[in-house]
Amino acid sequence: MSNWDVEYQSTDLGKVEIAPEVIQIIAGLAVVQVDGVAGMSGGVVDDITQFLGRKNPRQGIRVEFEEGLSIEVAILVKYGSYIPDVGKAVQEQVKNAVETMTGLRVESVNVRVEAVKFPEKTSAVEATQRVK
């Protein structure tokens, strides 16, 4: 991704530009709100607080603006989720969030499922209590 800003509005006062990093953050926040998404590529996100506080919200998202705005998202899916439904929900959520917040038209949202996240193993204490 290059160091360009998307200029989409000019007025007699000046112009408004949006950095690609802003679009990445908006998309990332939209992705983690979709049921069935376990996280973004490069790090699992358990909740939005952890996402904002400890992880790079741009990780796993690529933004390209050539003939139109194209967004690529790499996700981890929770085991047991129907991947086609999760993918479609991610596409819709990202498109809606970016268009609503920026006024830009999103041409495409490509979702790449990189892994399936399995449930956490039970702790030794829980396992011991089940045996009794």
C-alpha positions as CSV (number, residue, x, y, z in Angstrom):
1,M,0.0,0.0,0.0
2,S,1.3,3.4,-0.9
3,N,1.3,6.7,1.1
4,W,-1.7,8.2,-0.7
5,D,-4.8,9.7,0.7
6,V,-8.2,9.3,-0.8
7,E,-9.5,12.8,-1.7
8,Y,-13.2,12.7,-2.1
9,Q,-14.5,16.1,-1.2
10,S,-13.4,19.6,-2.1
11,T,-15.1,22.7,-1.0
12,D,-14.2,26.4,-1.2
13,L,-12.6,25.9,2.3
14,G,-10.2,23.2,1.1
15,K,-10.3,19.4,0.7
16,V,-11.0,16.4,2.8
17,E,-8.7,13.4,2.5
18,I,-8.9,10.0,4.2
19,A,-5.7,8.0,4.8
20,P,-5.8,4.3,3.9
21,E,-5.0,3.5,7.5
22,V,-8.3,5.0,8.6
23,I,-10.2,2.7,6.2
24,Q,-8.2,-0.3,7.5
25,I,-9.2,0.6,11.1
26,I,-12.9,1.0,10.2
27,A,-12.9,-2.3,8.4
28,G,-11.1,-4.1,11.2
29,L,-13.6,-2.9,13.8
30,A,-16.4,-4.0,11.5
31,V,-14.9,-7.5,11.0
32,V,-14.6,-8.3,14.7
33,Q,-18.3,-7.6,15.2
34,V,-19.4,-10.4,12.9
35,D,-20.6,-13.7,14.6
36,G,-18.3,-16.5,13.7
37,V,-15.2,-14.4,13.3
38,A,-12.5,-15.5,15.8
39,G,-10.0,-12.9,14.9
40,M,-7.9,-11.3,12.2
41,S,-4.9,-12.8,10.5
42,G,-1.9,-12.4,12.7
43,G,-3.7,-12.3,16.1
44,V,-6.8,-13.6,17.7
45,V,-9.2,-11.0,19.0
46,D,-11.4,-12.0,21.9
47,D,-13.2,-8.8,22.4
48,I,-13.2,-5.2,21.1
49,T,-11.3,-3.9,24.1
50,Q,-8.4,-6.2,23.6
51,F,-8.6,-5.4,19.9
52,L,-8.2,-1.7,20.5
53,G,-5.8,-1.9,23.3
54,R,-3.3,-4.6,22.3
55,K,-3.6,-5.5,18.7
56,N,-2.9,-3.5,15.5
57,P,-6.5,-2.9,14.2
58,R,-5.1,-2.7,10.6
59,Q,-3.5,-6.2,10.7
60,G,-5.0,-8.6,8.2
61,I,-6.6,-5.8,6.1
62,R,-5.3,-4.4,2.8
63,V,-6.9,-1.4,1.0
64,E,-6.4,-0.6,-2.6
65,F,-7.8,2.3,-4.6
66,E,-7.3,2.1,-8.3
67,E,-10.5,2.1,-10.3
68,G,-12.5,1.9,-7.1
69,L,-12.0,1.1,-3.4
70,S,-11.2,-2.5,-2.8
71,I,-10.7,-4.1,0.6
72,E,-9.1,-7.5,1.4
73,V,-9.7,-9.0,4.8
74,A,-7.9,-12.1,6.2
75,I,-9.8,-13.7,9.1
76,L,-9.9,-16.7,11.5
77,V,-13.3,-18.4,11.7
78,K,-14.7,-20.0,14.9
79,Y,-14.9,-23.8,14.6
80,G,-18.5,-24.9,13.8
81,S,-19.4,-21.7,11.9
82,Y,-20.7,-22.0,8.4
83,I,-17.8,-20.3,6.5
84,P,-19.8,-19.0,3.5
85,D,-22.3,-17.2,5.8
86,V,-19.5,-15.7,7.9
87,G,-17.7,-14.5,4.8
88,K,-20.8,-12.9,3.4
89,A,-21.6,-11.2,6.7
90,V,-18.0,-9.8,6.8
91,Q,-18.4,-8.4,3.3
92,E,-21.6,-6.7,4.2
93,Q,-20.5,-5.4,7.5
94,V,-17.2,-4.0,6.1
95,K,-18.9,-2.4,3.1
96,N,-21.6,-0.8,5.2
97,A,-19.2,0.5,7.9
98,V,-16.7,2.0,5.4
99,E,-19.4,3.6,3.2
100,T,-21.3,5.0,6.2
101,M,-18.3,6.5,7.9
102,T,-16.4,7.8,4.9
103,G,-18.9,8.4,2.1
104,L,-16.7,6.4,-0.2
105,R,-18.2,3.7,-2.5
106,V,-16.7,0.3,-1.8
107,E,-16.3,-1.7,-5.0
108,S,-15.3,-5.0,-3.5
109,V,-14.6,-6.7,-0.2
110,N,-12.6,-9.9,-0.6
111,V,-12.5,-12.3,2.4
112,R,-9.7,-14.8,2.8
113,V,-10.3,-17.4,5.6
114,E,-6.8,-18.3,6.8
115,A,-7.6,-20.6,9.7
116,V,-10.3,-22.2,11.9
117,K,-10.0,-21.4,15.6
118,F,-10.9,-24.3,17.8
119,P,-12.4,-23.8,21.3
120,E,-10.0,-23.4,24.1
121,K,-9.0,-26.6,25.9
122,T,-10.6,-27.1,29.3
123,S,-8.4,-26.2,32.3
124,A,-6.9,-28.8,34.5
125,V,-9.2,-27.7,37.4
126,E,-12.3,-28.2,35.2
127,A,-11.1,-31.6,34.0
128,T,-10.4,-32.7,37.5
129,Q,-13.9,-31.6,38.7
130,R,-15.5,-33.6,35.9
131,V,-13.7,-36.8,36.9
132,K,-14.9,-36.7,40.5
